[in-house]
């Protein structure tokens, strides 16, 4: 699956619509973002069951603010609509694969229990 564009209008539906969603917050002028882009795209081709979404922080400034993006690239991972990972910085391919494996391996009952306890 190729990457999809996330906007303020479709973001909520994207992150809640599939089991696992990875979101790359990026900008055209950002060198590390441009370096991470092909890594993210290649992973999207290998993991067709995962949604890989990209948010252009220049075009989607309000969404970037809502997501508390202070540095780009920032990668977020959602599982069953719950934010389970958020970190700035470009990941090398091996680290992205490890992250995908970790997100797949999460015990979501445990995650939901922790989220409920924090509220």
VENDAGI-V547590 format. One record per helix or strand. SS is the DSSP state (alpha for helix, beta for strand). FROM is the first residue (numbers start at 1). LEN is the number of residues. If there is no record, write none. Layout:
ss=SS from=FROM len=LEN
ss=SS from=FROM len=LEN
This chain:
ss=beta from=4 len=2
ss=alpha from=11 len=7
ss=beta from=20 len=7
ss=alpha from=31 len=16
ss=beta from=51 len=6
ss=alpha from=61 len=6
ss=beta from=74 len=6
ss=beta from=82 len=7
ss=alpha from=93 len=12
ss=alpha from=108 len=11
